[in-house]
Amino acid sequence: MATDTHSSAGDGVAAASAPGMPQLDFSTFGNQIFWLVLALIAIYLVLSRMALPRIGAVLAERQGTITNDIAKAEDLNKRAKEAEAAYEQALADARTEAQRIIAETKVGIKQDLDAAIAKADAEIAAKSADAEKAIAEIRAGAMDAVRDVATDTVGEIVTAMGGKADPADLAAAVQARMKG
């Protein structure tokens, strides 16, 4: 067993001297640090001279585009507000004009209606006067007819009762009775 242990220990020494990961080999640290610094300087120079200016230009261009777009949006917003105000004013003016037209139309219709009513009233008054005149004529004619009938009837009654009636006396009696 001692031999096994020794041979195991010998394997461990051999493994340490065997090539492994070069990053962990302390004998090459100086060389690795040199190449690391050189690679970092190269990356820095490439980034600072080529990539970063291009990225900066793209960012500046984007910022300029965003600023211009915001300015345009503000301008369009201002124009939209002005257009909305103009639209509201035009709408208010149109409503005012519509109210004025409605008022004028109402006045015109009222005047036409008043004229038509006055004309109708005049026609009604004329027809009413004609009708009253006709009624008065009919009454006068009816009164004359009633007087004639009453005179004839009274004359017949007086004759039937055996008396003799004078037409003038009969007419005077009927006239006096009709007056009240």
PyMOL commands that set and color helices and strands:
alter all, ss='L'
color gray80, all
select helices_A, chain A and resi 2-17+22-24+26-160+167-179
alter helices_A, ss='H'
color red, helices_A
deselect
rebuild
show_as cartoon
